[in-house]
Amino acid sequence: MPGGTGLGLYVARQIVQAHDGKLWLAEHGPDGCTFILTLPTVA
């Protein structure tokens, strides 16, 4: 979706970080971006 503000990505990252996870850009290509999200497991 071209023309986005990036606010959704910011909010997603804040939520992930609040749960001790990580969110990062893995790939940026002509068809869009791929992001990786990791969250710790609960034992």
PyMOL CGO cylinders between C-alpha atoms (Angstrom):
from pymol import cmd
from pymol.cgo import CYLINDER

trace = [
    CYLINDER, 0.00, 0.00, 0.00, 1.97, 3.02, -1.22, 0.3, 1, 1, 1, 1, 1, 1,
    CYLINDER, 1.97, 3.02, -1.22, 1.66, 6.30, 0.59, 0.3, 1, 1, 1, 1, 1, 1,
    CYLINDER, 1.66, 6.30, 0.59, 1.50, 4.97, 4.14, 0.3, 1, 1, 1, 1, 1, 1,
    CYLINDER, 1.50, 4.97, 4.14, 2.79, 7.00, 7.05, 0.3, 1, 1, 1, 1, 1, 1,
    CYLINDER, 2.79, 7.00, 7.05, 4.68, 4.18, 8.76, 0.3, 1, 1, 1, 1, 1, 1,
    CYLINDER, 4.68, 4.18, 8.76, 2.69, 4.71, 11.95, 0.3, 1, 1, 1, 1, 1, 1,
    CYLINDER, 2.69, 4.71, 11.95, 1.47, 1.10, 11.98, 0.3, 1, 1, 1, 1, 1, 1,
    CYLINDER, 1.47, 1.10, 11.98, 5.04, -0.18, 11.88, 0.3, 1, 1, 1, 1, 1, 1,
    CYLINDER, 5.04, -0.18, 11.88, 5.98, 2.11, 14.76, 0.3, 1, 1, 1, 1, 1, 1,
    CYLINDER, 5.98, 2.11, 14.76, 3.05, 0.87, 16.86, 0.3, 1, 1, 1, 1, 1, 1,
    CYLINDER, 3.05, 0.87, 16.86, 3.85, -2.75, 16.03, 0.3, 1, 1, 1, 1, 1, 1,
    CYLINDER, 3.85, -2.75, 16.03, 7.47, -2.29, 17.07, 0.3, 1, 1, 1, 1, 1, 1,
    CYLINDER, 7.47, -2.29, 17.07, 6.47, -0.67, 20.37, 0.3, 1, 1, 1, 1, 1, 1,
    CYLINDER, 6.47, -0.67, 20.37, 4.16, -3.59, 21.18, 0.3, 1, 1, 1, 1, 1, 1,
    CYLINDER, 4.16, -3.59, 21.18, 6.80, -6.17, 20.24, 0.3, 1, 1, 1, 1, 1, 1,
    CYLINDER, 6.80, -6.17, 20.24, 9.48, -4.43, 22.31, 0.3, 1, 1, 1, 1, 1, 1,
    CYLINDER, 9.48, -4.43, 22.31, 7.12, -4.21, 25.29, 0.3, 1, 1, 1, 1, 1, 1,
    CYLINDER, 7.12, -4.21, 25.29, 7.02, -8.01, 25.18, 0.3, 1, 1, 1, 1, 1, 1,
    CYLINDER, 7.02, -8.01, 25.18, 10.83, -8.33, 24.92, 0.3, 1, 1, 1, 1, 1, 1,
    CYLINDER, 10.83, -8.33, 24.92, 10.64, -9.19, 21.23, 0.3, 1, 1, 1, 1, 1, 1,
    CYLINDER, 10.64, -9.19, 21.23, 12.32, -7.85, 18.13, 0.3, 1, 1, 1, 1, 1, 1,
    CYLINDER, 12.32, -7.85, 18.13, 11.04, -6.56, 14.81, 0.3, 1, 1, 1, 1, 1, 1,
    CYLINDER, 11.04, -6.56, 14.81, 13.32, -5.73, 11.91, 0.3, 1, 1, 1, 1, 1, 1,
    CYLINDER, 13.32, -5.73, 11.91, 13.45, -5.27, 8.17, 0.3, 1, 1, 1, 1, 1, 1,
    CYLINDER, 13.45, -5.27, 8.17, 14.69, -8.43, 6.47, 0.3, 1, 1, 1, 1, 1, 1,
    CYLINDER, 14.69, -8.43, 6.47, 14.22, -7.51, 2.82, 0.3, 1, 1, 1, 1, 1, 1,
    CYLINDER, 14.22, -7.51, 2.82, 13.25, -4.50, 0.76, 0.3, 1, 1, 1, 1, 1, 1,
    CYLINDER, 13.25, -4.50, 0.76, 12.35, -5.18, -2.84, 0.3, 1, 1, 1, 1, 1, 1,
    CYLINDER, 12.35, -5.18, -2.84, 10.32, -3.77, -5.69, 0.3, 1, 1, 1, 1, 1, 1,
    CYLINDER, 10.32, -3.77, -5.69, 7.19, -5.63, -4.52, 0.3, 1, 1, 1, 1, 1, 1,
    CYLINDER, 7.19, -5.63, -4.52, 7.41, -4.50, -0.89, 0.3, 1, 1, 1, 1, 1, 1,
    CYLINDER, 7.41, -4.50, -0.89, 9.21, -5.25, 2.35, 0.3, 1, 1, 1, 1, 1, 1,
    CYLINDER, 9.21, -5.25, 2.35, 9.57, -8.33, 4.51, 0.3, 1, 1, 1, 1, 1, 1,
    CYLINDER, 9.57, -8.33, 4.51, 9.78, -7.89, 8.26, 0.3, 1, 1, 1, 1, 1, 1,
    CYLINDER, 9.78, -7.89, 8.26, 10.83, -10.48, 10.83, 0.3, 1, 1, 1, 1, 1, 1,
    CYLINDER, 10.83, -10.48, 10.83, 9.13, -10.63, 14.22, 0.3, 1, 1, 1, 1, 1, 1,
    CYLINDER, 9.13, -10.63, 14.22, 10.43, -12.67, 17.14, 0.3, 1, 1, 1, 1, 1, 1,
    CYLINDER, 10.43, -12.67, 17.14, 8.95, -13.09, 20.61, 0.3, 1, 1, 1, 1, 1, 1,
    CYLINDER, 8.95, -13.09, 20.61, 10.42, -15.04, 23.52, 0.3, 1, 1, 1, 1, 1, 1,
    CYLINDER, 10.42, -15.04, 23.52, 8.73, -18.26, 24.56, 0.3, 1, 1, 1, 1, 1, 1,
    CYLINDER, 8.73, -18.26, 24.56, 7.09, -18.58, 27.95, 0.3, 1, 1, 1, 1, 1, 1,
    CYLINDER, 7.09, -18.58, 27.95, 8.28, -21.52, 30.00, 0.3, 1, 1, 1, 1, 1, 1,
]
cmd.load_cgo(trace, "trace")
